[in-house]
Amino acid sequence: MKQGAQGSSAEAGVPSAEVPGGQVRVPQQPGVADVGRMRPGAGGACEVVRGEHTHSEPALPSAPRGRPVVQRSSVRGQIVDALRAALVAGDLRPGEVYSAPVLGERFGVSATPVREAMQQLAIEGAVEVVPNRGFRVVERGVRELAELAEVRALIEVPVMLRLARTVPAERWAELRPLAEATVRAASSGCRATYAESDRGFHRAVLSLSGNEQLVQIAEDLHRRAQWPLVGSGPGMRGRADLVADAHEHTALLDALIARDLDVVRALVGEHFAGAG
């Protein structure tokens, strides 16, 4: 990763990583990864470039050197993905306020697509609008995480039990590479990398139901469950925690192939409960 250009003493630098294919550069701090292609750095940690502090706002990942390469037709979508990754990694900290113009400078775009992206995150419940200031990252506690786990279990456990009775073993075996990919992602120690892989595996499992509405609702709940809690930092869940979580995917596949409904029920419940 190349070092981004430093801002003036009144502005924060923004560590960033360019994604091949012309995508917007993604904010990075320890624990953050590229949107679409997140890569661990040396020693398993996410690649990172540190920046400076900006105004009265919290430190943000630093601006890239020169103008970032952006696909203009999908700027908003790229920034939404970048901000989601920053949320998972803890770069956008609970309780802090971030302004669209400052974030826009860091992405090398105007404030408009950043503001639109933040509005999408507000709809998802990740941030709230602060008039004349920007957007505050929502503060979440243990109770909310437990409630999300309960709702996810109510929705997904019955579906997985039904699938366990009807889906042939060879179809489950086709998902083995995705389960193994989550283990590799967890081994990187990068929360953002693992979060994307984790969602991919669960999405593939639920897609076997043929119910797209279910898949979309479950994915939204899953993403919300991955946001950090109040007072947590990028390293709240270490590599060992992520790897243990990932190995539950392979164990779940084994139970689904064996049609062991009791084990499926127990594994899914434990997996959701420990997902935060």
C-alpha positions, -999 to +999 in steps of 0.1 A: +000+000+000+013+035-009+013+063+017-014+088+011-007+125+008-007+144+041-031+172+047-023+205+064-020+207+102-057+216+103-068+185+085-066+148+092-048+124+068-068+095+056-051+061+052-066+045+021-062+015-001-069+016-038-091-013-051-083-026-086-109-019-112-112+018-106-130+018-073-129+045-047-101+043-021-113+029+012-107+045+046-083+023+066-072+020+102-059-011+120-086-036+114-100-021+081-097-037+047-103-028+011-139-029+000-143-057-026-108-070-020-097-067+016-061-078+022-042-085+054-008-069+058+024-083+073+018-104+104-019-109+097-030-073+105-049-052+080-027-030+059-028+005+073-014+040+068-018+065+097-029+101+094-033+132+115-063+146+134-088+169+117-104+200+133-127+189+162-136+157+144-121+123+152-091+111+132-100+098+098-082+076+073-058+098+052-063+112+017-047+093-012-018+109-031-033+126-061-068+122-074-084+087-066-096+066-095-134+065-092-161+050-114-184+080-116-215+059-122-211+042-089-195+067-066-223+066-041-223+028-039-185+026-035-186+051-007-214+033+010-193+001+010-163+020+022-182+035+051-197+002+060-162-013+062-150+016+083-179+010+107-172-027+111-135-020+117-142+008+142-127+036+122-160+055+124-164+054+162-197+052+180-209+086+193-185+106+170-198+131+144-185+131+109-192+158+083-198+150+046-174+178+033-145+165+053-151+129+043-156+140+007-121+156+007-107+124+019-124+104-009-115+130-035-152+136-043-177+163-035-198+162-004-229+152-023-222+115-028-208+112+007-240+128+021-261+105+000-241+075+013-245+087+049-283+090+043-283+054+033-264+045+065-290+065+084-318+044+069-299+013+080-296+027+115-259+030+115-258+068+118-281+096+127-283+131+112-270+160+134-283+192+119-256+216+106-229+193+117-230+160+099-237+124+110-232+108+144-224+071+145-251+054+166-240+041+200-249+005+205-248-016+236-248-053+246-286-054+249-291-044+212-266-070+201-285-096+221-318-085+205-303-088+170-290-123+178-325-133+190-342-120+159-317-136+136-322-169+153-360-166+151-357-160+113-328-183+103-330-213+126-364-226+112-352-220+076-319-239+082-338-268+099-361-270+069-332-269+045-314-296+065-343-319+058-346-311+021-313-301+006-291-330-006-257-335+008-239-326-025-255-291-025-241-285+010-207-298-001-206-271-027-206-245+000-174-259+016-151-235-002-171-205+012-168-219+047-131-225+043-127-190+030-142-176+062-115-194+081-088-179+060-103-144+063-105-149+101-069-159+102-059-125+088-072-109+120-089-082+100-125-077+112-137-061+079-123-089+058-139-115+080-172-096+082-176-097+044-167-134+041-190-142+070-220-125+053-211-143+021-213-177+037-246-171+054-261-155+023-252-186+003-268-209+029-301-189+030-302-185-008-309-223-010-344-214+004-352-195-028-367-166-008-349-134-018-368-113+007-356-136+035-320-133+022-322-095+021-337-091+056-312-116+071-283-098+055-294-064+069-297-079+104-263-096+100-246-064+089-260-045+119-248-073+142-213-067+130-211-030+140-189-024+171-203-017+205-198+015+225-163+016+239-150-011+216-119-006+195-107-022+162-091-050+182-121-059+203-124-093+186-089-108+181-078-133+156-085-163+179-122-151+183-127-147+146-111-181+138-133-198+164-164-181+149-153-192+114-148-228+123-185-229+134-193-225+097-176-258+088-191-275+118-225-263+106-220-277+072-211-311+087-243-311+107-264-300+077-249-328+056-256-353+083-291-339+088-284-337+125-311-312+134-303-309+171-267-299+163-278-275+136-301-258+160-275-255+187-247-243+164-268-216+148-280-203+182-244-202+196-230-187+164-255-157+165-250-152+203-212-149+198-213-129+166-206-095+183 
